[in-house]
Amino acid sequence: MSTATYTEDNIISLDWKEHIRMRPGMYIGKLGDGSAADDGIYILLKEVLDNAIDEYTMGFGKEIEIFEDNGLISVRDFGRGIPLGKVVECVSKINTGGKYDSKAFKKSVGLNGVGTKAVNALSDHFVVVSCRDKKMKEASFSRGELLKEERISKTDEPNGTYVEFTADETIFNNYRYQSEYIERLLWNYAYLNAGLKLRFNGKTIVSKNGLLDLLNKNTNADEIRYPVIHLKGEDIEIAMTHGQQYGELYYSFVNGQHTTQGGTHQNAFREAVVKTVRDFYNKNFDVKDIRSAIVAAVSLRVEEPVFESQTKTKLGSLKMGPKSPAIKSFVMEFMTRELDNYLHKNSDVADALLKRIQQSERERKEIAGIKKIANQRAKKAKIHNKKLRDCRIHYDDKRGNVETKEATSIFITEGDSASGSLTKARDVQTQAVFSLRGKPLNCFGMTRKVVYQNEELNLLQHALNIEDGIEYLRYNKVIIATDADVDGMHIRLLLLTFFLQFFPDLVHEGHLYILETPLFRVRDKKETYYCYTQKEKQAAIEKLRGKAEITRFKGLGEISPDEFEDFIGSRMHLDQVYAPEGMTIDQTLSYFMGKNTMQRQEFIIENLKVELDEVTPGVEVNATL
């Protein structure tokens, strides 16, 4: 029996900043190092930006300036400015802010008074300046502690608020901002606030047509079946079209917040599209045929929105406001009226939409027989093989702790030795392992039929539970874990092609990742360093004064389970897969897998030069690709 005591001395009370620093995940989700778009350092930026955006939506200020320089972030809006007597309290006293006054911020993103306090507590350096009616107030903090509070003074600066911060490296280890993630975040703000100018490191980001611009930028004009339908109403904006791709693609927002995991509003839109289309054509089309290849953006303004977490990635609200209609009925009424009217007025669009639905219907019926046989094989294979070493908690499980479900992942690896090491080292609660046999099929340009005809790909889609789309995806992160050699890179490319070709939703919703494992182990009798680049290896050798044993890891199977435990745990290095800015997934696949050999060769050589120059500046590269 335990002899641990439990007395008054065991009861601890934390002040606001101590609680945030001890449990940052409650406030900003995961920490990360900046390699994924939802890592904590981007949430810190978003929390500050949300306040600036709220000022714009209330009619104050037409532009926002954002700078990032070696980890230092600054945001300057031209709104009303924080009331000078409350500047310190607004960034350091929990549950303090103007958004509790529904008249001032009726449909704001942040209503719990936590955002900038979390940024303050998790920053080594934090400064806030408010300019208001020719007067200004400045205060500086470190890790939530007030360092200096200036007196109110005169200024010629225009009204607004300036915030700068540097995330605390003791919490965000070796972090680095990636400009493409910041730009994507800013573009979403621009699409949702037509006319707002966002200036990031000298680049101006602005949208004139809102969600119409979003879809036009993220679709290939040659591959959409009809021009983007753009519908706007009070508190709602929708843009939609159908393409040639597989799956469904949604960009959904609530009060300017990008709800990457959807929620009530997105589900309402999906149902409304089905009902409106069936009623318009007076035919009971299959749901899958109506929504297959749909690309849509949905934005709602909701009073006092309820999100499922502080990071606000999924809407939980059922109503538009305390005394307002249900979200489902609101969206349904808007769509059945506006989309129906649009289709009646635009017969060419109505004809193109009908042809797309009928095409999906034909394809579905064509592969029905093959699919049935493939599913039977998959069920039989599950009994006899050990390709999938499953975990106990799953992302599609509606029960349990949300944070635990978010931690679920599956490693897709090659061969028994690599999968064996991963299986021994993994967390059996949240980490699964799927073992490939040989190289997967190159399915670039092929139809969905090939997935059911190829046993490996069929078993993989069943393991992920994505045969009918990613709505019931069993793992939050799908991680490609291949060897760091030519064969491993080839398998990685083939898997990426498979997912991008048939399940692009995995990429758009941020579920697909690459596992980065160390290339080298550098050690002596006292210290061991695991290095991911040549540069890191050289630094480690210098630290050990040149007397070191160096091991080059060529395959995952060469890394012992004891060592692997670190690389798939808290120190795991993941690169999130995303389509490059300004390129659709179709364009990305065509570029890397198509026949543009010379363009691709030049791209690889140029990037190879950059990689080598980091280690040995001035090295000439000769490559035959």
FIZA-530340 format. One line per field, with one value per residue (C-alpha): x, y, z; chain; residue in one letter. Coordinates in nm, 3 decimals. Example, Ala and Ser with C-alpha at 12.3 -4.5 7.8 and 13.67 -1.06 7.14 Angstrom:
<nodes>
east	[1.230_1.367]
north	[-0.450_-0.106]
up	[0.780_0.714]
chain	[A_A]
res	[A_S]
</nodes>
This chain:
<nodes>
east	[0.000_0.128_0.257_0.227_0.073_-0.225_-0.256_-0.316_0.048_-0.033_-0.291_-0.131_-0.283_-0.129_-0.161_-0.272_0.071_0.196_-0.109_-0.067_0.304_0.246_-0.044_0.010_-0.180_-0.505_-0.461_-0.277_-0.305_0.023_0.362_0.571_0.871_0.698_0.716_0.334_0.078_-0.106_0.203_0.178_0.394_0.138_-0.145_0.034_0.043_-0.320_-0.434_-0.281_-0.412_-0.765_-0.783_-0.664_-0.916_-1.198_-1.118_-1.146_-1.478_-1.613_-1.521_-1.190_-0.867_-0.819_-0.479_-0.262_0.118_0.291_0.663_0.864_1.241_1.434_1.152_1.049_0.686_0.518_0.157_0.032_-0.335_-0.502_-0.814_-0.929_-0.641_-0.684_-0.824_-0.505_-0.600_-0.653_-0.352_-0.169_-0.483_-0.593_-0.272_-0.204_-0.529_-0.722_-1.083_-1.035_-1.123_-1.377_-1.532_-1.760_-1.957_-2.164_-2.248_-1.881_-1.783_-2.106_-1.956_-1.595_-1.358_-1.229_-1.476_-1.299_-1.040_-0.747_-0.574_-0.313_-0.262_-0.149_0.085_0.225_0.279_0.445_0.677_1.025_0.976_0.635_0.561_0.225_0.168_-0.170_-0.217_-0.544_-0.642_-0.284_-0.181_0.004_0.068_0.344_0.419_0.676_0.672_0.876_0.696_0.393_0.583_0.549_0.896_0.813_0.498_0.544_0.335_0.077_0.250_0.176_0.219_0.161_0.104_-0.242_-0.481_-0.426_-0.244_0.110_0.220_0.559_0.672_0.933_0.811_0.988_1.244_1.223_0.869_0.900_1.224_1.428_1.128_1.133_0.855_0.787_0.673_0.441_0.234_0.209_0.111_-0.156_-0.300_-0.299_-0.460_-0.748_-0.797_-0.792_-1.052_-1.284_-1.239_-1.257_-1.071_-0.850_-0.480_-0.239_0.126_0.365_0.739_0.674_0.433_0.071_-0.203_-0.552_-0.872_-1.144_-1.398_-1.375_-1.443_-1.469_-1.100_-1.018_-1.169_-1.032_-0.682_-0.708_-0.864_-0.739_-0.960_-0.908_-1.037_-1.341_-1.670_-1.839_-1.752_-1.747_-2.091_-2.063_-2.352_-2.364_-2.619_-2.633_-2.389_-2.321_-2.101_-2.059_-1.854_-1.866_-1.783_-1.705_-1.373_-1.225_-1.055_-1.165_-1.308_-1.459_-1.267_-1.396_-1.262_-1.486_-1.477_-1.662_-1.620_-1.299_-1.157_-1.044_-1.221_-0.990_-1.185_-1.522_-1.809_-2.178_-2.169_-1.976_-2.204_-2.506_-2.368_-2.300_-2.658_-2.800_-2.617_-2.762_-3.119_-3.105_-2.962_-3.211_-3.501_-3.379_-3.336_-3.626_-3.414_-3.292_-2.921_-2.682_-2.517_-2.170_-2.243_-2.360_-2.066_-1.791_-1.529_-1.701_-1.481_-1.649_-1.583_-1.829_-1.817_-2.060_-2.088_-2.221_-2.295_-2.088_-1.952_-1.869_-1.561_-1.447_-1.106_-0.918_-0.753_-1.100_-1.055_-1.404_-1.736_-1.960_-2.235_-2.580_-2.739_-2.648_-2.689_-2.874_-3.197_-3.121_-3.216_-3.030_-2.725_-2.853_-3.189_-3.022_-2.780_-3.048_-3.288_-3.017_-2.900_-3.243_-3.332_-3.009_-2.853_-3.187_-3.235_-2.883_-2.931_-3.261_-3.098_-2.783_-2.890_-2.536_-2.409_-2.706_-2.630_-2.259_-2.339_-2.582_-2.320_-2.065_-2.313_-2.397_-2.027_-1.972_-2.275_-2.139_-1.794_-1.941_-2.152_-1.864_-1.640_-1.917_-1.833_-1.458_-1.512_-1.721_-1.454_-1.177_-1.364_-1.406_-1.032_-0.955_-1.173_-1.012_-0.662_-0.723_-0.770_-0.453_-0.191_-0.012_0.023_-0.157_-0.043_-0.330_-0.350_-0.620_-0.751_-0.877_-0.945_-1.292_-1.393_-1.659_-1.580_-1.288_-1.055_-1.028_-0.657_-0.584_-0.772_-0.573_-0.254_-0.349_-0.125_-0.033_0.315_0.325_0.659_0.837_0.941_0.938_1.256_1.149_0.793_0.936_1.145_0.853_0.613_0.840_0.904_0.555_0.290_0.034_-0.243_-0.221_0.030_-0.039_0.199_0.115_0.378_0.405_0.530_0.759_0.704_0.344_0.193_0.254_-0.108_-0.053_-0.331_-0.520_-0.882_-1.015_-1.066_-0.695_-0.717_-0.951_-0.750_-0.422_-0.413_-0.160_-0.346_-0.682_-0.559_-0.407_-0.731_-0.917_-0.663_-0.720_-1.098_-1.110_-1.275_-1.579_-1.389_-1.199_-1.501_-1.424_-1.045_-0.912_-0.593_-0.536_-0.189_-0.102_0.278_0.490_0.798_1.047_1.422_1.654_1.791_1.693_1.447_1.291_1.249_1.092_0.840_0.763_0.693_0.467_0.269_0.232_0.104_-0.150_-0.287_-0.284_-0.450_-0.734_-0.754_-0.653_-0.870_-0.597_-0.361_-0.607_-0.725_-0.369_-0.355_-0.060_0.300_0.654_0.859_1.211_1.452_1.814_2.072_2.365_2.448_2.758_2.879_3.163_3.166_2.974_2.747_2.531_2.394_2.134_2.172_1.920_2.154_2.518_2.540_2.414_2.660_2.952_2.842_2.820_3.169_3.305_3.133_3.300_3.631_3.661_3.687_3.358_3.204_2.982_2.703_2.510_2.154_2.042_1.728_1.475_1.551_1.908_1.780_1.719_1.373_1.528_1.661_1.345_1.135_1.274_1.216_0.847_0.775_0.809_1.117_0.946_1.031_0.738_0.702_0.344_0.251_0.080_0.027_0.268_0.115_-0.050_-0.053_-0.347_-0.294_-0.355_-0.081_0.152_0.106_0.152_0.470_0.638_0.495_0.414_0.626_0.783_1.123_1.349_1.154_1.166_1.536_1.619_1.412_1.590_1.939_1.872_1.742_2.029_2.270_2.101_2.129_2.498_2.585_2.469_2.746_3.013_2.959_3.056_3.030_2.941_2.657_2.654_2.351_2.180_1.813]
north	[0.000_0.348_0.560_0.892_1.168_1.377_1.689_2.062_2.094_1.891_2.146_2.398_2.717_2.852_3.208_3.266_3.266_2.963_2.765_2.861_2.775_2.444_2.340_2.528_2.261_2.373_2.717_2.677_2.306_2.130_2.295_2.177_2.344_2.529_2.244_2.204_2.474_2.408_2.426_2.653_2.937_3.003_2.992_3.266_3.481_3.400_3.505_3.850_3.877_3.784_4.098_4.312_4.147_4.206_4.578_4.573_4.388_4.650_4.916_5.047_5.037_4.916_4.751_4.544_4.524_4.197_4.130_3.819_3.836_3.543_3.452_3.806_3.873_4.213_4.302_4.660_4.734_5.070_5.013_5.205_5.098_4.936_5.185_5.325_5.261_4.890_4.805_4.601_4.424_4.328_4.131_4.000_3.956_3.644_3.683_4.053_4.214_4.410_4.106_4.029_4.336_4.187_4.533_4.608_4.264_4.090_3.824_3.806_3.510_3.520_3.560_3.403_3.671_3.427_3.482_3.755_3.647_3.307_3.478_3.692_3.398_3.184_3.457_3.536_3.890_4.061_4.429_4.598_4.959_5.128_5.457_5.635_5.995_6.134_5.949_5.621_5.358_5.093_4.792_4.512_4.160_3.842_3.509_3.696_3.901_4.277_4.427_4.788_4.998_5.337_5.638_5.763_6.003_6.210_6.068_6.153_5.786_5.697_5.501_5.130_4.856_4.726_4.390_4.223_3.896_3.623_3.276_3.122_2.867_2.677_2.581_2.584_2.396_2.489_2.648_2.831_3.015_2.909_3.200_2.985_2.894_3.256_3.365_3.097_3.217_3.576_3.484_3.322_3.644_3.838_3.616_3.659_4.032_4.161_4.490_4.447_4.494_4.269_4.366_4.083_4.155_4.401_4.181_4.299_4.038_4.152_4.004_4.194_3.914_3.712_3.339_3.363_3.455_3.169_2.906_3.061_3.058_2.701_2.538_2.484_2.674_2.400_2.128_2.272_2.170_2.509_2.863_2.910_2.980_3.268_3.335_3.599_3.681_3.832_3.637_3.379_3.352_3.046_2.962_2.621_2.427_2.071_1.953_1.631_1.520_1.251_1.326_1.642_1.961_2.224_2.553_2.643_2.947_3.090_3.458_3.462_3.154_2.873_2.567_2.306_2.024_2.155_2.129_2.215_2.472_2.249_1.952_2.175_2.288_1.930_1.831_2.143_2.081_1.730_1.843_2.141_1.937_1.653_1.899_2.098_1.795_1.610_1.296_1.104_1.101_0.912_1.142_1.033_1.125_1.475_1.555_1.374_1.622_1.918_2.213_2.464_2.746_2.829_3.127_3.206_3.484_3.346_3.517_3.378_3.076_2.761_2.577_2.235_2.361_2.686_2.657_2.687_2.430_2.279_2.453_2.301_2.566_2.452_2.798_3.125_3.302_3.285_3.408_3.307_3.008_2.677_2.675_2.374_2.535_2.871_2.720_2.492_2.781_2.996_2.719_2.597_2.955_3.100_2.795_2.691_3.043_3.040_2.708_2.825_3.143_2.970_2.670_2.611_2.565_2.342_2.123_2.098_2.004_1.735_1.587_1.575_1.392_1.145_1.083_1.001_0.772_0.581_0.542_0.418_0.156_0.052_-0.041_-0.184_-0.546_-0.499_-0.314_-0.597_-0.859_-0.628_-0.566_-0.939_-0.987_-0.707_-0.861_-1.200_-1.049_-0.881_-1.224_-1.379_-1.107_-0.872_-0.576_-0.354_-0.332_-0.126_0.107_0.115_0.471_0.600_0.940_0.839_0.719_0.960_0.874_0.973_1.268_1.500_1.567_1.193_1.136_1.420_1.231_0.920_0.835_0.556_0.497_0.358_0.185_-0.060_-0.413_-0.621_-0.489_-0.122_-0.202_-0.428_-0.148_0.095_-0.158_-0.223_0.146_0.291_0.399_0.119_0.351_0.602_0.481_0.218_0.070_-0.045_-0.246_-0.226_-0.513_-0.380_-0.058_0.057_0.105_0.436_0.546_0.889_0.960_0.639_0.604_0.488_0.144_0.068_0.102_-0.196_-0.399_-0.349_-0.548_-0.326_-0.002_-0.160_-0.289_0.052_0.242_-0.009_0.027_0.404_0.360_0.610_0.400_0.631_0.950_1.074_1.147_0.835_0.846_0.631_0.829_1.203_1.181_0.957_0.941_0.812_0.653_0.531_0.484_0.777_0.626_0.626_0.340_0.501_0.832_0.652_0.474_0.803_0.967_0.681_0.698_1.075_1.025_0.770_0.999_1.314_1.134_0.964_1.124_1.492_1.571_1.418_1.691_1.980_1.895_1.857_1.483_1.372_1.390_1.270_1.122_1.264_1.025_1.104_1.042_1.018_0.920_1.096_0.984_0.926_0.746_1.027_1.200_1.104_1.336_1.240_1.454_1.516_1.703_1.717_2.053_1.908_1.618_1.857_2.062_1.746_1.635_1.975_1.954_1.620_1.771_1.543_1.224_1.058_0.740_0.829_0.600_0.666_0.532_0.413_0.226_0.248_-0.113_-0.011_0.207_0.007_0.021_0.188_0.470_0.487_0.561_0.916_0.979_0.887_1.043_1.397_1.456_1.337_1.543_1.562_1.754_1.829_1.767_2.058_2.184_2.471_2.819_2.903_2.540_2.303_1.935_1.853_2.097_1.962_1.603_1.701_1.891_1.616_1.309_1.437_1.467_1.807_1.639_1.944_2.167_1.901_1.835_2.204_2.220_1.921_2.042_2.391_2.257_2.010_2.301_2.482_2.172_2.119_2.486_2.468_2.217_2.308_2.651_2.673_2.301_2.242_1.997_1.758_1.535_1.310_1.279]
up	[0.000_-0.085_0.203_0.013_0.222_0.118_0.334_0.301_0.189_-0.124_-0.242_-0.478_-0.615_-0.936_-1.059_-1.419_-1.581_-1.388_-1.495_-1.861_-1.856_-1.678_-1.905_-2.235_-2.432_-2.267_-2.422_-2.753_-2.837_-2.914_-2.887_-3.184_-3.346_-3.630_-3.881_-3.881_-3.950_-3.622_-3.399_-3.098_-3.227_-3.503_-3.250_-3.053_-3.366_-3.442_-3.095_-3.144_-3.500_-3.392_-3.181_-3.473_-3.708_-3.460_-3.468_-3.848_-3.847_-3.607_-3.864_-3.728_-3.930_-4.287_-4.264_-4.031_-4.036_-3.947_-3.926_-3.843_-3.799_-3.655_-3.414_-3.321_-3.419_-3.429_-3.511_-3.554_-3.614_-3.668_-3.464_-3.160_-2.936_-2.595_-2.340_-2.187_-1.827_-1.899_-2.117_-1.852_-1.732_-2.084_-2.146_-1.795_-1.603_-1.696_-1.808_-1.876_-2.210_-2.411_-2.577_-2.285_-2.393_-2.677_-2.809_-2.878_-3.010_-3.107_-3.332_-3.223_-3.248_-2.890_-2.608_-2.311_-2.235_-2.255_-2.594_-2.544_-2.182_-2.312_-2.560_-2.279_-2.042_-2.311_-2.440_-2.317_-2.448_-2.476_-2.539_-2.583_-2.690_-2.724_-2.910_-2.851_-2.922_-2.937_-2.620_-2.572_-2.307_-2.315_-2.099_-2.127_-1.982_-1.966_-1.921_-1.791_-1.534_-1.569_-1.623_-1.691_-1.717_-1.881_-1.790_-2.038_-2.277_-2.587_-2.937_-3.303_-3.388_-3.525_-3.305_-3.272_-3.084_-3.131_-2.991_-3.025_-2.872_-2.886_-2.793_-2.494_-2.615_-2.286_-2.392_-2.773_-2.831_-3.140_-3.307_-3.638_-3.819_-4.176_-4.391_-4.602_-4.295_-4.186_-4.537_-4.558_-4.225_-4.349_-4.681_-4.492_-4.294_-4.623_-4.790_-4.493_-4.473_-4.829_-4.862_-4.555_-4.634_-4.448_-4.493_-4.405_-4.422_-4.701_-4.899_-4.930_-4.896_-4.992_-5.137_-5.321_-5.363_-5.043_-5.066_-5.445_-5.451_-5.213_-5.441_-5.760_-5.611_-5.482_-5.787_-6.139_-6.385_-6.645_-6.415_-6.239_-6.397_-6.375_-6.259_-5.882_-5.736_-5.489_-5.249_-4.976_-4.710_-4.365_-4.144_-4.416_-4.726_-4.946_-5.254_-5.425_-5.739_-5.847_-5.985_-6.122_-5.800_-5.559_-5.218_-5.073_-4.998_-4.756_-4.624_-4.331_-4.105_-3.806_-3.718_-3.920_-3.752_-3.986_-3.845_-3.997_-3.833_-3.947_-3.705_-3.697_-3.979_-4.220_-4.152_-4.207_-4.544_-4.655_-4.573_-4.734_-5.064_-5.085_-5.012_-5.250_-5.539_-5.494_-5.483_-5.783_-6.011_-5.847_-5.819_-5.518_-5.607_-5.382_-5.127_-5.243_-5.605_-5.513_-5.289_-5.478_-5.605_-5.436_-5.340_-5.112_-4.869_-4.592_-4.357_-4.077_-3.821_-3.494_-3.163_-2.877_-3.067_-2.872_-2.996_-2.889_-2.776_-2.708_-3.051_-3.210_-3.488_-3.460_-3.401_-3.137_-3.132_-3.239_-3.264_-3.438_-3.102_-2.769_-2.929_-3.289_-3.509_-3.513_-3.740_-3.933_-4.017_-4.091_-4.344_-4.489_-4.545_-4.706_-4.940_-5.048_-5.137_-5.279_-5.445_-5.591_-5.732_-5.876_-6.054_-6.202_-6.334_-6.463_-6.667_-6.800_-6.444_-6.360_-6.664_-6.575_-6.215_-6.332_-6.565_-6.280_-6.055_-6.331_-6.398_-6.031_-6.040_-6.341_-6.185_-5.859_-6.032_-6.256_-5.964_-5.744_-5.831_-5.794_-5.467_-5.322_-5.398_-5.269_-4.943_-4.890_-4.945_-4.701_-4.429_-4.482_-4.482_-4.146_-3.988_-4.126_-4.162_-3.928_-4.162_-3.911_-3.551_-3.422_-3.123_-2.855_-2.899_-3.233_-3.382_-3.504_-3.158_-3.030_-2.670_-2.455_-2.416_-2.718_-2.660_-2.648_-2.975_-3.130_-3.038_-3.240_-3.534_-3.772_-3.914_-4.267_-4.312_-4.540_-4.448_-4.132_-3.974_-3.974_-3.865_-3.594_-3.445_-3.459_-3.307_-3.010_-2.945_-3.005_-2.756_-2.788_-2.669_-2.954_-3.217_-3.484_-3.743_-4.098_-4.284_-4.662_-4.873_-5.142_-5.336_-5.378_-5.721_-5.900_-5.940_-6.096_-6.346_-6.264_-6.154_-5.818_-5.969_-5.928_-5.546_-5.523_-5.772_-5.583_-5.260_-5.078_-5.150_-5.071_-4.733_-4.656_-4.720_-4.502_-4.222_-4.230_-4.273_-4.560_-4.830_-4.830_-4.745_-4.440_-4.219_-4.013_-4.039_-3.754_-3.683_-3.656_-3.810_-4.104_-4.096_-4.384_-4.224_-4.487_-4.495_-4.563_-4.885_-5.253_-5.218_-4.913_-5.092_-5.388_-5.166_-4.994_-5.330_-5.440_-5.115_-5.147_-5.502_-5.379_-5.108_-5.322_-5.612_-5.424_-5.079_-5.115_-4.811_-4.594_-4.708_-4.702_-4.351_-4.221_-4.150_-4.367_-4.237_-4.309_-4.025_-4.014_-3.847_-3.761_-4.031_-3.789_-3.435_-3.300_-2.959_-2.722_-2.387_-2.214_-2.465_-2.763_-3.032_-3.296_-3.607_-3.885_-4.122_-4.221_-4.047_-3.718_-3.751_-3.796_-3.493_-3.281_-3.386_-3.286_-2.946_-2.885_-3.000_-3.300_-3.093_-3.173_-3.308_-3.607_-3.726_-4.047_-4.025_-4.368_-4.264_-3.984_-3.894_-3.800_-3.517_-3.200_-3.036_-2.729_-2.946_-3.158_-2.853_-2.850_-3.220_-3.216_-2.878_-2.750_-2.971_-3.289_-3.600_-3.841_-4.165_-4.258_-4.620_-4.793_-5.147_-5.229_-5.215_-5.545_-5.669_-5.655_-5.577_-5.945_-6.046_-5.777_-5.894_-6.257_-6.174_-5.972_-6.148_-6.497_-6.812_-6.742_-6.707_-6.762_-6.521_-6.252_-6.315_-6.274_-5.954_-5.798_-5.896_-5.760_-5.428_-5.409_-5.446_-5.156_-4.936_-5.018_-4.977_-4.617_-4.555_-4.812_-4.972_-5.337_-5.420_-5.785_-5.849_-6.143_-6.148_-6.396_-6.307]
chain	[A_A_A_A_A_A_A_A_A_A_A_A_A_A_A_A_A_A_A_A_A_A_A_A_A_A_A_A_A_A_A_A_A_A_A_A_A_A_A_A_A_A_A_A_A_A_A_A_A_A_A_A_A_A_A_A_A_A_A_A_A_A_A_A_A_A_A_A_A_A_A_A_A_A_A_A_A_A_A_A_A_A_A_A_A_A_A_A_A_A_A_A_A_A_A_A_A_A_A_A_A_A_A_A_A_A_A_A_A_A_A_A_A_A_A_A_A_A_A_A_A_A_A_A_A_A_A_A_A_A_A_A_A_A_A_A_A_A_A_A_A_A_A_A_A_A_A_A_A_A_A_A_A_A_A_A_A_A_A_A_A_A_A_A_A_A_A_A_A_A_A_A_A_A_A_A_A_A_A_A_A_A_A_A_A_A_A_A_A_A_A_A_A_A_A_A_A_A_A_A_A_A_A_A_A_A_A_A_A_A_A_A_A_A_A_A_A_A_A_A_A_A_A_A_A_A_A_A_A_A_A_A_A_A_A_A_A_A_A_A_A_A_A_A_A_A_A_A_A_A_A_A_A_A_A_A_A_A_A_A_A_A_A_A_A_A_A_A_A_A_A_A_A_A_A_A_A_A_A_A_A_A_A_A_A_A_A_A_A_A_A_A_A_A_A_A_A_A_A_A_A_A_A_A_A_A_A_A_A_A_A_A_A_A_A_A_A_A_A_A_A_A_A_A_A_A_A_A_A_A_A_A_A_A_A_A_A_A_A_A_A_A_A_A_A_A_A_A_A_A_A_A_A_A_A_A_A_A_A_A_A_A_A_A_A_A_A_A_A_A_A_A_A_A_A_A_A_A_A_A_A_A_A_A_A_A_A_A_A_A_A_A_A_A_A_A_A_A_A_A_A_A_A_A_A_A_A_A_A_A_A_A_A_A_A_A_A_A_A_A_A_A_A_A_A_A_A_A_A_A_A_A_A_A_A_A_A_A_A_A_A_A_A_A_A_A_A_A_A_A_A_A_A_A_A_A_A_A_A_A_A_A_A_A_A_A_A_A_A_A_A_A_A_A_A_A_A_A_A_A_A_A_A_A_A_A_A_A_A_A_A_A_A_A_A_A_A_A_A_A_A_A_A_A_A_A_A_A_A_A_A_A_A_A_A_A_A_A_A_A_A_A_A_A_A_A_A_A_A_A_A_A_A_A_A_A_A_A_A_A_A_A_A_A_A_A_A_A_A_A_A_A_A_A_A_A_A_A_A_A_A_A_A_A_A_A_A_A_A_A_A_A_A_A_A_A_A_A_A_A_A_A_A_A_A_A_A_A_A_A_A_A_A_A_A_A_A_A_A_A_A_A_A_A_A_A_A_A_A_A_A_A_A_A_A_A_A_A_A_A_A_A_A_A_A]
res	[M_S_T_A_T_Y_T_E_D_N_I_I_S_L_D_W_K_E_H_I_R_M_R_P_G_M_Y_I_G_K_L_G_D_G_S_A_A_D_D_G_I_Y_I_L_L_K_E_V_L_D_N_A_I_D_E_Y_T_M_G_F_G_K_E_I_E_I_F_E_D_N_G_L_I_S_V_R_D_F_G_R_G_I_P_L_G_K_V_V_E_C_V_S_K_I_N_T_G_G_K_Y_D_S_K_A_F_K_K_S_V_G_L_N_G_V_G_T_K_A_V_N_A_L_S_D_H_F_V_V_V_S_C_R_D_K_K_M_K_E_A_S_F_S_R_G_E_L_L_K_E_E_R_I_S_K_T_D_E_P_N_G_T_Y_V_E_F_T_A_D_E_T_I_F_N_N_Y_R_Y_Q_S_E_Y_I_E_R_L_L_W_N_Y_A_Y_L_N_A_G_L_K_L_R_F_N_G_K_T_I_V_S_K_N_G_L_L_D_L_L_N_K_N_T_N_A_D_E_I_R_Y_P_V_I_H_L_K_G_E_D_I_E_I_A_M_T_H_G_Q_Q_Y_G_E_L_Y_Y_S_F_V_N_G_Q_H_T_T_Q_G_G_T_H_Q_N_A_F_R_E_A_V_V_K_T_V_R_D_F_Y_N_K_N_F_D_V_K_D_I_R_S_A_I_V_A_A_V_S_L_R_V_E_E_P_V_F_E_S_Q_T_K_T_K_L_G_S_L_K_M_G_P_K_S_P_A_I_K_S_F_V_M_E_F_M_T_R_E_L_D_N_Y_L_H_K_N_S_D_V_A_D_A_L_L_K_R_I_Q_Q_S_E_R_E_R_K_E_I_A_G_I_K_K_I_A_N_Q_R_A_K_K_A_K_I_H_N_K_K_L_R_D_C_R_I_H_Y_D_D_K_R_G_N_V_E_T_K_E_A_T_S_I_F_I_T_E_G_D_S_A_S_G_S_L_T_K_A_R_D_V_Q_T_Q_A_V_F_S_L_R_G_K_P_L_N_C_F_G_M_T_R_K_V_V_Y_Q_N_E_E_L_N_L_L_Q_H_A_L_N_I_E_D_G_I_E_Y_L_R_Y_N_K_V_I_I_A_T_D_A_D_V_D_G_M_H_I_R_L_L_L_L_T_F_F_L_Q_F_F_P_D_L_V_H_E_G_H_L_Y_I_L_E_T_P_L_F_R_V_R_D_K_K_E_T_Y_Y_C_Y_T_Q_K_E_K_Q_A_A_I_E_K_L_R_G_K_A_E_I_T_R_F_K_G_L_G_E_I_S_P_D_E_F_E_D_F_I_G_S_R_M_H_L_D_Q_V_Y_A_P_E_G_M_T_I_D_Q_T_L_S_Y_F_M_G_K_N_T_M_Q_R_Q_E_F_I_I_E_N_L_K_V_E_L_D_E_V_T_P_G_V_E_V_N_A_T_L]
</nodes>
